[in-house]
């Protein structure tokens, strides 16, 4: 279910309350009707006995007097019925002129059975009592009935009030439930917002626990404990990468020096020289990977220091291209350098590292016999370098991730090509450290253009 928890809590609370109120209202209405009808029944029974005694002792005159005294005016009726159902004497409601009950009820009463029953006369219901009586040796039946109209009206009025009041009560309850749920979940919202802000570079931050010692407070403490473990794990990983990179630099430098010395021997056979040169290329590649890892470790530790100076981008490009000429020649690629003459405040070493990664990436993924064009430019308050290759291009869904660490777009950009997945992420980190930016433009089958831009204005060193 995609609804927020506060909406679900409020909905369940309102539904549960609606069920409870509906059940309670039904019980109240039914009980009210039963109580009112019982009251009428008691009045009818007692009234019928008094009227029966008055008729038995004094006849029709006292029957009417007793009925007038005992029965409420305008909503009741009384009658004396002879065997067979003929009405001898009537009092009260106009309906009293005809038999109020069935002939079967009259017959049962003549047999000595007293009855209380509900009858429908016209548009209203009546509660009737049927009592046998003897007058001057003759069997008669006294029927006394009282209208239930006021009972129905009272019940209908209460039902109407409930139908009007319950929705208002439910609405007020839902609003109150929403407010309570929002108040109860507000600490969770604060923790969620803070947790969303904590990234891999902000693992030192913690979630402020609420003041209450409840489930939400324990959740905050649990999340902080998890962040402690994550921070320790990330720090250990960074420390491992940094230590390993430091330790590998020395043996790789030694291997490179030994290979250079060995290649100075003029007596080497062509196969041996080829093997040594290939080994030196692999050592250089490993050295660049180690340098990239060390740079990323310093970025993660916040120790990527920049020694800025005024740098000529044309000269920086030439310096980055020079050591990569043999790699391009091996693939029969032409490296073309052009563009405007421009300068930027930058760290020469870091800038060289980024440009080298851009150019090496372009060489690696260009088709043999193709071309890599490196150009410097200045526009819109920025200076930068664009490296365009003639490679296979990058799929649209992969362009947003090419600067992520260890990301490879497809099998064409795999480990088989010798890449580590770190070069482009280094370029982004270097650009960010200088206050610049990187981006890629690519069409599948038409190559890619990687650009690095730095602020053109002179900054304070």
C-alpha positions as a Python dict, from the first residue, in 0.01 Angstrom:
ca = {
    (1, 'X'): (0, 0, 0),
    (2, 'X'): (144, 335, -110),
    (3, 'X'): (-57, 558, 124),
    (4, 'X'): (143, 732, 398),
    (5, 'X'): (123, 565, 737),
    (6, 'X'): (-50, 867, 892),
    (7, 'X'): (-327, 839, 631),
    (8, 'X'): (-364, 468, 697),
    (9, 'X'): (-370, 520, 1074),
    (10, 'X'): (-633, 791, 1041),
    (11, 'X'): (-841, 581, 800),
    (12, 'X'): (-830, 271, 1021),
    (13, 'X'): (-911, 483, 1327),
    (14, 'X'): (-1209, 644, 1151),
    (15, 'X'): (-1336, 309, 1014),
    (16, 'X'): (-1307, 141, 1353),
    (17, 'X'): (-1482, 431, 1524),
    (18, 'X'): (-1755, 431, 1256),
    (19, 'X'): (-1820, 61, 1318),
    (20, 'X'): (-1831, 116, 1695),
    (21, 'X'): (-2061, 417, 1667),
    (22, 'X'): (-2288, 240, 1418),
    (23, 'X'): (-2320, -57, 1651),
    (24, 'X'): (-2373, 163, 1955),
    (25, 'X'): (-2631, 378, 1770),
    (26, 'X'): (-2821, 71, 1654),
    (27, 'X'): (-2828, -63, 2008),
    (28, 'X'): (-2946, 272, 2148),
    (29, 'X'): (-3225, 312, 1890),
    (30, 'X'): (-3351, -44, 1937),
    (31, 'X'): (-3332, -18, 2315),
    (32, 'X'): (-3507, 319, 2315),
    (33, 'X'): (-3789, 180, 2102),
    (34, 'X'): (-3821, -126, 2325),
    (35, 'X'): (-3825, 82, 2644),
    (36, 'X'): (-4088, 324, 2512),
    (37, 'X'): (-4308, 41, 2384),
    (38, 'X'): (-4274, -138, 2719),
    (39, 'X'): (-4390, 182, 2896),
    (40, 'X'): (-4695, 202, 2668),
    (41, 'X'): (-4766, -165, 2726),
    (42, 'X'): (-4763, -119, 3104),
    (43, 'X'): (-5000, 178, 3073),
    (44, 'X'): (-5235, -14, 2844),
    (45, 'X'): (-5246, -319, 3073),
    (46, 'X'): (-5313, -120, 3390),
    (47, 'X'): (-5564, 102, 3211),
    (48, 'X'): (-5750, -195, 3065),
    (49, 'X'): (-5793, -351, 3411),
    (50, 'X'): (-5931, -30, 3562),
    (51, 'X'): (-6170, 25, 3271),
    (52, 'X'): (-6282, -339, 3290),
    (53, 'X'): (-6365, -303, 3661),
    (54, 'X'): (-6555, 22, 3600),
    (55, 'X'): (-6762, -137, 3322),
    (56, 'X'): (-6824, -452, 3522),
    (57, 'X'): (-6955, -254, 3819),
    (58, 'X'): (-7139, 42, 3666),
    (59, 'X'): (-7183, -23, 3298),
    (60, 'X'): (-7130, 197, 2994),
    (61, 'X'): (-7138, 528, 3183),
    (62, 'X'): (-6854, 443, 3414),
    (63, 'X'): (-6674, 279, 3117),
    (64, 'X'): (-6657, 618, 2945),
    (65, 'X'): (-6565, 802, 3266),
    (66, 'X'): (-6289, 558, 3350),
    (67, 'X'): (-6158, 570, 2991),
    (68, 'X'): (-6156, 947, 2999),
    (69, 'X'): (-5962, 942, 3328),
    (70, 'X'): (-5718, 661, 3261),
    (71, 'X'): (-5632, 699, 2894),
    (72, 'X'): (-5427, 984, 2742),
    (73, 'X'): (-5638, 1211, 2522),
    (74, 'X'): (-5609, 1205, 2145),
    (75, 'X'): (-5390, 896, 2114),
    (76, 'X'): (-5590, 609, 2264),
    (77, 'X'): (-5915, 421, 2231),
    (78, 'X'): (-6131, 177, 2431),
    (79, 'X'): (-6427, -38, 2340),
    (80, 'X'): (-6659, -300, 2473),
    (81, 'X'): (-6695, -594, 2233),
    (82, 'X'): (-6962, -859, 2231),
    (83, 'X'): (-6906, -1218, 2126),
    (84, 'X'): (-6878, -1227, 1748),
    (85, 'X'): (-6683, -901, 1732),
    (86, 'X'): (-6962, -644, 1746),
    (87, 'X'): (-6857, -317, 1915),
    (88, 'X'): (-7111, -224, 2186),
    (89, 'X'): (-6948, 87, 2339),
    (90, 'X'): (-6652, 292, 2207),
    (91, 'X'): (-6438, 575, 2338),
    (92, 'X'): (-6147, 782, 2207),
    (93, 'X'): (-5982, 767, 1865),
    (94, 'X'): (-6213, 757, 1562),
    (95, 'X'): (-6082, 410, 1487),
    (96, 'X'): (-6254, 290, 1805),
    (97, 'X'): (-6587, 267, 1617),
    (98, 'X'): (-6469, -50, 1450),
    (99, 'X'): (-6316, -357, 1603),
    (100, 'X'): (-5955, -280, 1708),
    (101, 'X'): (-5837, -641, 1717),
    (102, 'X'): (-5917, -952, 1522),
    (103, 'X'): (-6213, -1174, 1599),
    (104, 'X'): (-5971, -1452, 1688),
    (105, 'X'): (-5827, -1234, 1966),
    (106, 'X'): (-6182, -1168, 2088),
    (107, 'X'): (-6253, -1541, 2092),
    (108, 'X'): (-5937, -1617, 2290),
    (109, 'X'): (-6027, -1343, 2538),
    (110, 'X'): (-6377, -1489, 2584),
    (111, 'X'): (-6205, -1817, 2660),
    (112, 'X'): (-6030, -1643, 2952),
    (113, 'X'): (-5696, -1541, 2791),
    (114, 'X'): (-5564, -1191, 2850),
    (115, 'X'): (-5358, -1060, 2557),
    (116, 'X'): (-5127, -772, 2472),
    (117, 'X'): (-5052, -719, 2104),
    (118, 'X'): (-4954, -460, 1846),
    (119, 'X'): (-5204, -381, 1571),
    (120, 'X'): (-5187, -157, 1265),
    (121, 'X'): (-5484, 78, 1235),
    (122, 'X'): (-5472, 321, 946),
    (123, 'X'): (-5128, 480, 919),
    (124, 'X'): (-5026, 417, 1280),
    (125, 'X'): (-4947, 131, 1510),
    (126, 'X'): (-5133, 72, 1838),
    (127, 'X'): (-5047, -131, 2143),
    (128, 'X'): (-5366, -309, 2252),
    (129, 'X'): (-5470, -501, 2564),
    (130, 'X'): (-5759, -748, 2542),
    (131, 'X'): (-5931, -834, 2875),
    (132, 'X'): (-6238, -1056, 2933),
    (133, 'X'): (-6517, -919, 3158),
    (134, 'X'): (-6871, -1011, 3265),
    (135, 'X'): (-7154, -763, 3297),
    (136, 'X'): (-7488, -879, 3429),
    (137, 'X'): (-7400, -1240, 3350),
    (138, 'X'): (-7301, -1163, 2991),
    (139, 'X'): (-6951, -1222, 2855),
    (140, 'X'): (-6790, -917, 2711),
    (141, 'X'): (-6437, -816, 2601),
    (142, 'X'): (-6266, -488, 2692),
    (143, 'X'): (-6018, -370, 2429),
    (144, 'X'): (-5790, -77, 2523),
    (145, 'X'): (-5538, 55, 2266),
    (146, 'X'): (-5283, 335, 2280),
    (147, 'X'): (-5111, 480, 1974),
    (148, 'X'): (-4738, 418, 1928),
    (149, 'X'): (-4708, 729, 1712),
    (150, 'X'): (-4516, 927, 1976),
    (151, 'X'): (-4283, 627, 2019),
    (152, 'X'): (-4212, 617, 1646),
    (153, 'X'): (-4167, 994, 1633),
    (154, 'X'): (-3927, 992, 1927),
    (155, 'X'): (-3724, 709, 1776),
    (156, 'X'): (-3720, 877, 1434),
    (157, 'X'): (-3604, 1205, 1593),
    (158, 'X'): (-3320, 1031, 1775),
    (159, 'X'): (-3227, 843, 1456),
    (160, 'X'): (-3221, 1169, 1259),
    (161, 'X'): (-2998, 1334, 1522),
    (162, 'X'): (-2764, 1037, 1508),
    (163, 'X'): (-2750, 1047, 1128),
    (164, 'X'): (-2666, 1417, 1143),
    (165, 'X'): (-2429, 1400, 1437),
    (166, 'X'): (-2231, 1085, 1359),
    (167, 'X'): (-2071, 1213, 1034),
    (168, 'X'): (-1972, 1534, 1211),
    (169, 'X'): (-1829, 1331, 1499),
    (170, 'X'): (-1642, 1106, 1255),
    (171, 'X'): (-1502, 1408, 1069),
    (172, 'X'): (-1388, 1568, 1395),
    (173, 'X'): (-1240, 1236, 1504),
    (174, 'X'): (-1059, 1192, 1173),
    (175, 'X'): (-912, 1542, 1200),
    (176, 'X'): (-807, 1472, 1556),
    (177, 'X'): (-664, 1134, 1456),
    (178, 'X'): (-470, 1296, 1171),
    (179, 'X'): (-328, 1555, 1410),
    (180, 'X'): (-234, 1292, 1667),
    (181, 'X'): (-76, 1066, 1403),
    (182, 'X'): (117, 1359, 1260),
    (183, 'X'): (238, 1460, 1604),
    (184, 'X'): (335, 1103, 1689),
    (185, 'X'): (519, 1053, 1358),
    (186, 'X'): (689, 1393, 1350),
    (187, 'X'): (1008, 1252, 1513),
    (188, 'X'): (1010, 981, 1245),
    (189, 'X'): (988, 1249, 973),
    (190, 'X'): (1280, 1436, 1127),
    (191, 'X'): (1483, 1116, 1146),
    (192, 'X'): (1392, 1031, 785),
    (193, 'X'): (1497, 1376, 661),
    (194, 'X'): (1825, 1355, 848),
    (195, 'X'): (1891, 1001, 727),
    (196, 'X'): (1835, 1113, 367),
    (197, 'X'): (2099, 1386, 416),
    (198, 'X'): (2362, 1145, 549),
    (199, 'X'): (2567, 1022, 256),
    (200, 'X'): (2892, 834, 229),
    (201, 'X'): (3078, 1161, 283),
    (202, 'X'): (2877, 1255, 596),
    (203, 'X'): (2885, 935, 796),
    (204, 'X'): (3013, 1128, 1099),
    (205, 'X'): (2671, 1289, 1141),
    (206, 'X'): (2406, 1132, 1364),
    (207, 'X'): (2029, 1139, 1405),
    (208, 'X'): (1908, 1339, 1703),
    (209, 'X'): (1695, 1101, 1916),
    (210, 'X'): (1363, 1231, 2052),
    (211, 'X'): (1335, 1309, 2421),
    (212, 'X'): (1084, 1034, 2484),
    (213, 'X'): (1210, 688, 2574),
    (214, 'X'): (974, 490, 2352),
    (215, 'X'): (989, 282, 2035),
    (216, 'X'): (1078, 586, 1823),
    (217, 'X'): (1361, 678, 2059),
    (218, 'X'): (1495, 322, 2038),
    (219, 'X'): (1469, 343, 1658),
    (220, 'X'): (1688, 656, 1658),
    (221, 'X'): (1945, 487, 1884),
    (222, 'X'): (1943, 179, 1659),
    (223, 'X'): (1997, 390, 1347),
    (224, 'X'): (2285, 577, 1514),
    (225, 'X'): (2443, 246, 1616),
    (226, 'X'): (2412, 130, 1254),
    (227, 'X'): (2577, 453, 1135),
    (228, 'X'): (2861, 392, 1384),
    (229, 'X'): (2920, 50, 1232),
    (230, 'X'): (2901, 186, 878),
    (231, 'X'): (3143, 467, 959),
    (232, 'X'): (3394, 225, 1109),
    (233, 'X'): (3360, -8, 810),
    (234, 'X'): (3406, 273, 556),
    (235, 'X'): (3703, 414, 747),
    (236, 'X'): (3865, 71, 754),
    (237, 'X'): (3803, 33, 380),
    (238, 'X'): (3953, 375, 306),
    (239, 'X'): (4248, 300, 531),
    (240, 'X'): (4305, -32, 353),
    (241, 'X'): (4297, 131, 9),
    (242, 'X'): (4525, 414, 115),
    (243, 'X'): (4774, 183, 288),
    (244, 'X'): (4774, -63, -3),
    (245, 'X'): (4823, 221, -253),
    (246, 'X'): (5114, 362, -53),
    (247, 'X'): (5274, 20, -22),
    (248, 'X'): (5239, -56, -394),
    (249, 'X'): (5392, 268, -518),
    (250, 'X'): (5746, 178, -411),
    (251, 'X'): (5768, -170, -568),
    (252, 'X'): (5606, -45, -888),
    (253, 'X'): (5854, 241, -910),
    (254, 'X'): (6136, -4, -852),
    (255, 'X'): (6004, -237, -1120),
    (256, 'X'): (5974, 52, -1364),
    (257, 'X'): (6332, 160, -1295),
    (258, 'X'): (6463, -193, -1340),
    (259, 'X'): (6275, -231, -1666),
    (260, 'X'): (6411, 101, -1796),
    (261, 'X'): (6765, -10, -1709),
    (262, 'X'): (6711, -346, -1878),
    (263, 'X'): (6578, -181, -2192),
    (264, 'X'): (6896, 31, -2216),
    (265, 'X'): (7092, -285, -2301),
    (266, 'X'): (7167, -280, -2674),
    (267, 'X'): (7229, -654, -2681),
    (268, 'X'): (6866, -747, -2612),
    (269, 'X'): (6701, -970, -2868),
    (270, 'X'): (6386, -833, -3032),
    (271, 'X'): (6154, -1085, -2855),
    (272, 'X'): (6305, -1000, -2516),
    (273, 'X'): (6277, -627, -2576),
    (274, 'X'): (5914, -669, -2680),
    (275, 'X'): (5836, -859, -2360),
    (276, 'X'): (6011, -599, -2145),
    (277, 'X'): (5834, -310, -2317),
    (278, 'X'): (5497, -484, -2273),
    (279, 'X'): (5578, -541, -1908),
    (280, 'X'): (5671, -174, -1866),
    (281, 'X'): (5335, -71, -2016),
    (282, 'X'): (5155, -294, -1765),
    (283, 'X'): (5362, -151, -1480),
    (284, 'X'): (5270, 201, -1595),
    (285, 'X'): (4905, 105, -1606),
    (286, 'X'): (4923, -42, -1257),
    (287, 'X'): (5099, 271, -1137),
    (288, 'X'): (4816, 486, -1272),
    (289, 'X'): (4557, 263, -1104),
    (290, 'X'): (4742, 288, -774),
    (291, 'X'): (4765, 666, -813),
    (292, 'X'): (4390, 678, -881),
    (293, 'X'): (4315, 466, -575),
    (294, 'X'): (4535, 688, -359),
    (295, 'X'): (4362, 998, -494),
    (296, 'X'): (4017, 854, -418),
    (297, 'X'): (4129, 758, -68),
    (298, 'X'): (4243, 1115, -9),
    (299, 'X'): (3914, 1246, -145),
    (300, 'X'): (3719, 1020, 91),
    (301, 'X'): (3930, 1135, 384),
    (302, 'X'): (3891, 1500, 284),
    (303, 'X'): (4266, 1534, 231),
    (304, 'X'): (4279, 1610, -142),
    (305, 'X'): (4506, 1912, -122),
    (306, 'X'): (4544, 2143, -421),
    (307, 'X'): (4862, 2344, -491),
    (308, 'X'): (4717, 2590, -738),
    (309, 'X'): (4914, 2795, -983),
    (310, 'X'): (4846, 2959, -1316),
    (311, 'X'): (4843, 2678, -1573),
    (312, 'X'): (4849, 2705, -1952),
    (313, 'X'): (4595, 2447, -2067),
    (314, 'X'): (4772, 2399, -2400),
    (315, 'X'): (5097, 2308, -2222),
    (316, 'X'): (4904, 2084, -1981),
    (317, 'X'): (4750, 1898, -2272),
    (318, 'X'): (5090, 1850, -2440),
    (319, 'X'): (5235, 1719, -2115),
    (320, 'X'): (4948, 1468, -2076),
    (321, 'X'): (4961, 1356, -2441),
    (322, 'X'): (5339, 1297, -2455),
    (323, 'X'): (5360, 974, -2250),
    (324, 'X'): (5048, 835, -2420),
    (325, 'X'): (5184, 864, -2774),
    (326, 'X'): (5319, 505, -2774),
    (327, 'X'): (4981, 372, -2660),
    (328, 'X'): (4808, 560, -2942),
    (329, 'X'): (5068, 449, -3196),
    (330, 'X'): (5013, 85, -3098),
    (331, 'X'): (4647, 123, -3207),
    (332, 'X'): (4737, 335, -3509),
    (333, 'X'): (4547, 629, -3365),
    (334, 'X'): (4619, 991, -3446),
    (335, 'X'): (4628, 1233, -3151),
    (336, 'X'): (4528, 1583, -3256),
    (337, 'X'): (4571, 1880, -3022),
    (338, 'X'): (4411, 2215, -3102),
    (339, 'X'): (4194, 2489, -2957),
    (340, 'X'): (4227, 2832, -2802),
    (341, 'X'): (4513, 2946, -2583),
    (342, 'X'): (4378, 2983, -2229),
    (343, 'X'): (4486, 2962, -1868),
    (344, 'X'): (4329, 2854, -1538),
    (345, 'X'): (4414, 2843, -1170),
    (346, 'X'): (4474, 2472, -1107),
    (347, 'X'): (4695, 2216, -944),
    (348, 'X'): (4922, 2102, -1230),
    (349, 'X'): (4962, 1751, -1093),
    (350, 'X'): (4589, 1692, -1041),
    (351, 'X'): (4503, 1851, -1374),
    (352, 'X'): (4756, 1626, -1546),
    (353, 'X'): (4602, 1325, -1375),
    (354, 'X'): (4254, 1414, -1498),
    (355, 'X'): (4367, 1491, -1853),
    (356, 'X'): (4569, 1170, -1867),
    (357, 'X'): (4265, 968, -1762),
    (358, 'X'): (4047, 1140, -2023),
    (359, 'X'): (4296, 1083, -2305),
    (360, 'X'): (4381, 729, -2202),
    (361, 'X'): (4010, 646, -2187),
    (362, 'X'): (3961, 788, -2538),
    (363, 'X'): (4254, 590, -2676),
    (364, 'X'): (4136, 271, -2511),
    (365, 'X'): (3788, 279, -2663),
    (366, 'X'): (3865, 424, -3009),
    (367, 'X'): (3864, 195, -3305),
    (368, 'X'): (4211, 115, -3456),
    (369, 'X'): (4301, 370, -3718),
    (370, 'X'): (4071, 630, -3564),
    (371, 'X'): (4143, 970, -3416),
    (372, 'X'): (4142, 1132, -3070),
    (373, 'X'): (4103, 1508, -3071),
    (374, 'X'): (4199, 1710, -2762),
    (375, 'X'): (4100, 2075, -2766),
    (376, 'X'): (4117, 2364, -2519),
    (377, 'X'): (3843, 2627, -2512),
    (378, 'X'): (3712, 2928, -2325),
    (379, 'X'): (3348, 3041, -2304),
    (380, 'X'): (3081, 3160, -2060),
    (381, 'X'): (3328, 3230, -1781),
    (382, 'X'): (3486, 2885, -1803),
    (383, 'X'): (3797, 2734, -1955),
    (384, 'X'): (3824, 2368, -2028),
    (385, 'X'): (3940, 2071, -2228),
    (386, 'X'): (3732, 1840, -2447),
    (387, 'X'): (3854, 1496, -2553),
    (388, 'X'): (3666, 1347, -2848),
    (389, 'X'): (3715, 987, -2956),
    (390, 'X'): (3590, 768, -3241),
    (391, 'X'): (3475, 485, -3017),
    (392, 'X'): (3145, 297, -3006),
    (393, 'X'): (2968, 564, -2802),
    (394, 'X'): (2778, 526, -2475),
    (395, 'X'): (2416, 410, -2437),
    (396, 'X'): (2179, 685, -2312),
    (397, 'X'): (2096, 506, -1987),
    (398, 'X'): (2467, 472, -1902),
    (399, 'X'): (2575, 833, -1955),
    (400, 'X'): (2457, 943, -1611),
    (401, 'X'): (2679, 677, -1448),
    (402, 'X'): (3004, 690, -1645),
    (403, 'X'): (3167, 905, -1375),
    (404, 'X'): (3071, 664, -1096),
    (405, 'X'): (3343, 454, -941),
    (406, 'X'): (3399, 110, -1097),
    (407, 'X'): (3115, 164, -1345),
    (408, 'X'): (3128, 5, -1690),
    (409, 'X'): (2856, 76, -1941),
    (410, 'X'): (2861, -247, -2140),
    (411, 'X'): (3085, -537, -2246),
    (412, 'X'): (3271, -304, -2486),
    (413, 'X'): (3394, -115, -2178),
    (414, 'X'): (3495, -411, -1968),
    (415, 'X'): (3797, -536, -1782),
    (416, 'X'): (3911, -700, -2102),
    (417, 'X'): (4002, -354, -2220),
    (418, 'X'): (4226, -305, -1921),
    (419, 'X'): (4015, -42, -1747),
    (420, 'X'): (3973, -21, -1371),
    (421, 'X'): (3659, 190, -1370),
    (422, 'X'): (3833, 464, -1170),
    (423, 'X'): (3973, 706, -1427),
    (424, 'X'): (3656, 902, -1501),
    (425, 'X'): (3558, 919, -1134),
    (426, 'X'): (3903, 1071, -1066),
    (427, 'X'): (3831, 1334, -1332),
    (428, 'X'): (3508, 1428, -1159),
    (429, 'X'): (3672, 1451, -816),
    (430, 'X'): (3951, 1671, -955),
    (431, 'X'): (3698, 1898, -1126),
    (432, 'X'): (3488, 1925, -809),
    (433, 'X'): (3795, 2009, -601),
    (434, 'X'): (3872, 2296, -841),
    (435, 'X'): (3513, 2421, -837),
    (436, 'X'): (3461, 2297, -1193),
    (437, 'X'): (3257, 2025, -1360),
    (438, 'X'): (3275, 1732, -1603),
    (439, 'X'): (3023, 1594, -1850),
    (440, 'X'): (2994, 1362, -2148),
    (441, 'X'): (2824, 1393, -2486),
    (442, 'X'): (2785, 1076, -2688),
    (443, 'X'): (2599, 910, -2973),
    (444, 'X'): (2609, 535, -3011),
    (445, 'X'): (2825, 446, -3308),
    (446, 'X'): (2961, 804, -3340),
    (447, 'X'): (3205, 829, -3051),
    (448, 'X'): (3204, 1031, -2729),
    (449, 'X'): (3321, 1372, -2610),
    (450, 'X'): (3436, 1412, -2250),
    (451, 'X'): (3477, 1766, -2118),
    (452, 'X'): (3636, 1918, -1809),
    (453, 'X'): (3561, 2282, -1724),
    (454, 'X'): (3729, 2510, -1467),
    (455, 'X'): (3648, 2866, -1359),
    (456, 'X'): (3816, 3114, -1593),
    (457, 'X'): (3858, 3394, -1335),
    (458, 'X'): (4174, 3412, -1133),
    (459, 'X'): (4111, 3284, -781),
    (460, 'X'): (4291, 3351, -459),
    (461, 'X'): (4558, 3095, -379),
}
